[in-house]
Amino acid sequence: MIVEFQSSVWKVSLKPNYNSEKRRREIEKKKKKEEKELKKRLRKEAIARGEVPEGEDAEGDDDDNDSPEDGSTEVV
């Protein structure tokens, strides 16, 4: 906060607090990351117990990799 004296009136000009905005974004990002890790850990535990997590098929361990596990390439 910057305070200046101008003729018999105090003039106050507030600067935006960018640090608090940055901190808020960092906290949100950390919370989102923790939620994602928890969800991933619970999913792995469910698969280890032999349960199929809700909304997934039985073989859906890796959604990013759609190639067969034996390494062969399948042409359709």
N, C-alpha and C positions, 0 to 999 in steps of 0.2 A: 504494500500500500504506500502510495506516495502522497505526502501531505505538504501543501504549499500555503503560505500566508499571502493573501492578496487583498490589499487595502483593508479592511476590517472584517473580511470574510475568509473563513478557512475553506480552501478548495481541496477536495479529496477526489483523487482519481484511482479507481481500482483496476489492477491488471488481472487478466484472466489467470486462473490457477491451472496451468497446463499439467503440472505434476499430479494433481488429484485425478484428472481425466485419464492420464496415462496409467496411474495406479489402478483405477477402476477397471480399465480395459485389461490390464495384466491379471487382476483377480478373476475377472470373467473368463479369460482364456485358461487360467489354471484350473478353475472349477469345471469348465467344459472338458478339459483334458483328463481330469480325475474321473469324471463321469464316464468318459469313453473307455478309460482303462478298467474301471469297475465292470462295465458292461462286457468288455472283452474277457475279463477274468471269469465272470459268472458263466459266460458262454462256454469257455474252455472247461470249466468244472462240470457243467451239464453234459458236455460231450464225453468227458472222462467217466461219468457215471452211466453213460449209455442213453441218456435222455436226448431227445431232439429239441433244441431250443425253439420257442414259438416263432412261427413265420419262416422257418427254414426247412429244407429237405434234409434227408438223412446223410447225404454225402457232401453237404455244403460247407466243408471246413475252410476252403479258400475261395472266396468269391471273385478275386482278381484273376485267378489262373484257371482258365477254362480248358486247358489242354489236358489230355489223358496223363495219368500218373506214371505210365511206363515210358514216357518220353517220346512215343511214336506220334507222328502227325497224321491226323485223320482228314481225308479229303472227301467232301460230300458232293 
